[in-house]
Structures are given as C-alpha cells and as structure tokens.
C-alpha cells in the first residue's frame, strides 16, 4: 500500500481499504452451471432407471 503511494504520489487515486472478495468469472460460472445440470440429469436418470426395473 505504501509502495503504491510512493510510486504514484498525488497522481493515483486512493486505494480502497477493505476485504478482498473473490467473484467467479464467467468461465467459472459456466463450469458451475454445467456441473449442476449434469448432476440434476444424472439424478433424474437414475431415478427413472430404478423405477423401470421394479
């Protein structure tokens, strides 16, 4: 933080203080969504397969 102020001086805006929040990127959201869809499909498929064997 102090190093950034030394390099920029008065030219740089103040660096905000606070917690760092990790937000998934669009690619990560795509992987999460795909995993959910495949998981839901697998559960439905297994339930219908069990029902047809009985």
Phi and psi in degrees as GROMACS dihedral restraints (atoms count N, CA, C in turn):
[ dihedral_restraints ]
;  ai    aj    ak    al  type     phi  dphi    fc
    3     4     5     6     1   -66.1    20    10
    4     5     6     7     1   -33.6    20    10
    6     7     8     9     1   -63.9    20    10
    7     8     9    10     1   -38.6    20    10
    9    10    11    12     1   -65.3    20    10
   10    11    12    13     1   -40.0    20    10
   12    13    14    15     1   -66.8    20    10
   13    14    15    16     1   -36.3    20    10
   15    16    17    18     1   -66.5    20    10
   16    17    18    19     1   -38.8    20    10
   18    19    20    21     1   -71.6    20    10
   19    20    21    22     1   -42.6    20    10
   21    22    23    24     1   -89.0    20    10
   22    23    24    25     1   -35.7    20    10
   24    25    26    27     1    70.5    20    10
   25    26    27    28     1  -131.1    20    10
   27    28    29    30     1   -87.0    20    10
   28    29    30    31     1    -5.0    20    10
   30    31    32    33     1   -75.8    20    10
   31    32    33    34     1   -32.0    20    10
   33    34    35    36     1   -87.2    20    10
   34    35    36    37     1   143.7    20    10
   36    37    38    39     1   -69.7    20    10
   37    38    39    40     1   163.6    20    10
   39    40    41    42     1   -63.0    20    10
   40    41    42    43     1   137.6    20    10
   42    43    44    45     1   -82.4    20    10
   43    44    45    46     1   123.8    20    10
   45    46    47    48     1   -66.5    20    10
   46    47    48    49     1   142.7    20    10
   48    49    50    51     1  -100.0    20    10
   49    50    51    52     1   144.3    20    10
   51    52    53    54     1   152.1    20    10
   52    53    54    55     1   179.0    20    10
   54    55    56    57     1   -70.9    20    10
   55    56    57    58     1   149.2    20    10
   57    58    59    60     1   -89.2    20    10
   58    59    60    61     1   125.5    20    10
   60    61    62    63     1  -109.8    20    10
   61    62    63    64     1   125.6    20    10
   63    64    65    66     1   -90.3    20    10
   64    65    66    67     1   119.1    20    10
   66    67    68    69     1  -112.1    20    10
   67    68    69    70     1   127.4    20    10
   69    70    71    72     1   -62.0    20    10
   70    71    72    73     1   144.2    20    10
   72    73    74    75     1   -79.5    20    10
   73    74    75    76     1   173.9    20    10
   75    76    77    78     1   -60.8    20    10
   76    77    78    79     1   -38.4    20    10
   78    79    80    81     1   -63.0    20    10
   79    80    81    82     1   -42.1    20    10
   81    82    83    84     1   -67.1    20    10
   82    83    84    85     1   -38.9    20    10
   84    85    86    87     1   -62.1    20    10
   85    86    87    88     1   -38.5    20    10
   87    88    89    90     1   -61.8    20    10
   88    89    90    91     1   -42.5    20    10
   90    91    92    93     1   -65.5    20    10
   91    92    93    94     1   -40.7    20    10
   93    94    95    96     1   -63.6    20    10
   94    95    96    97     1   -46.0    20    10
   96    97    98    99     1   -63.5    20    10
   97    98    99   100     1   -43.1    20    10
   99   100   101   102     1   -63.6    20    10
  100   101   102   103     1   -41.7    20    10
  102   103   104   105     1   -63.2    20    10
  103   104   105   106     1   -39.9    20    10
  105   106   107   108     1   -64.3    20    10
  106   107   108   109     1   -44.9    20    10
  108   109   110   111     1   -62.7    20    10
  109   110   111   112     1   -44.2    20    10
  111   112   113   114     1   -65.2    20    10
  112   113   114   115     1   -39.4    20    10
  114   115   116   117     1   -64.4    20    10
  115   116   117   118     1   -43.8    20    10
  117   118   119   120     1   -63.6    20    10
  118   119   120   121     1   -42.8    20    10
  120   121   122   123     1   -61.5    20    10
  121   122   123   124     1   -42.3    20    10
  123   124   125   126     1   -63.8    20    10
  124   125   126   127     1   -41.9    20    10
  126   127   128   129     1   -63.9    20    10
  127   128   129   130     1   -45.3    20    10
  129   130   131   132     1   -63.2    20    10
  130   131   132   133     1   -43.4    20    10
  132   133   134   135     1   -62.8    20    10
  133   134   135   136     1   -42.6    20    10
  135   136   137   138     1   -67.6    20    10
  136   137   138   139     1   -37.8    20    10
  138   139   140   141     1   -66.6    20    10
  139   140   141   142     1   -41.7    20    10
  141   142   143   144     1   -71.0    20    10
  142   143   144   145     1   -32.4    20    10
  144   145   146   147     1   -69.6    20    10
  145   146   147   148     1   -40.5    20    10
  147   148   149   150     1   -62.9    20    10
  148   149   150   151     1   -40.9    20    10
  150   151   152   153     1   -66.5    20    10
  151   152   153   154     1   -33.5    20    10
  153   154   155   156     1   -80.0    20    10
  154   155   156   157     1   -22.3    20    10
  156   157   158   159     1   -80.9    20    10
  157   158   159   160     1   -23.6    20    10
